[in-house]
Amino acid sequence: MTKLKNEVQLVKKAIEVAENYAKLRGYAEFRPTDSVKDKVECLYRLLVKDKLIVPLPANQENGQNMKHRLALWVARQLPKDHPLLS
């Protein structure tokens, strides 16, 4: 797994975009006390269930790999000239 340029910012953007997607699907909003770890896992599983991202192998499912997969997903959704991709 190679780290993406601006991966931390891409993960933040992925969480934001995926939360909006989850709301549109009828998922209740996250509480302010929910941890980033819990948000990442929940959003990752939702996107896998909806077949928007390819699931990780079971032995590689951890927070870091889930964040990386979310960052890759959002990087593909952003326009080519987006500042996070440069």
Secondary structure by P-SEA (a helix, b strand, c coil): cccccaaaaaaaaaaaaaaaaaaaaccccccccccaaaaaaaaaaaaaaaccccccccccccaaaaaaaaaaaaaaaccccccccc
